[in-house]
C-alpha cells in the first residue's frame, strides 16, 4: 500500500510560483508512475502532469504546458510539481497520485493541497 502526502500549496498572486511536493511511502517508489491532478470547485478532476516510473517520459495538460514542470527524486521518494506564471484559473485542490508500472490506473491518491491564485 502506497501512502502519498502533498505539501507546498498556498496563496500566491497571479504570475507567481509555487512548488508542490508529494512524499511517498509504503512501496518501491521507482516502480510507480506519478501524476498530479487538480479539481476546481464545480469542475471535474483533471490531470495536470505525469511522469513515468523511469522518469524518462512526461506529460502536461495543454493548459499548463510551458509553465509547469514535473520531476521526481527516487532517492527521496518524492515527486515535484513546479508551477510558474500562475493564473487565477490554476486555483484548485491539487492531488498527487501513483500507478504501478504494470498498470495505467492510478490506484493511490494523496489528500490534496489547496492552491489559490489571486488576480
C-alpha angles and dihedrals in degrees: 000000000000121000120201127195121187126203139167102068123133147118119311136165121249110278092030131115139237133180118213121201130199118196117200130202138168099049144053097280095199091063094058130084111220133212141183118218132178138201124197122197111284093006135101122255113267134190114249104179141345138193127201122245088250092048089234098112134046137183131201131187112243090244093064103032112129092016105060130050130189125207139164136212108202092188089061096035088233137130123199136204114200109198119193133174090023119200130202088250089064088069108121145106107281120213131195117215138182136206127186114247089246092061137047093209119101102229101168127059138181125226094255136244126234120240117188122184116193123206 
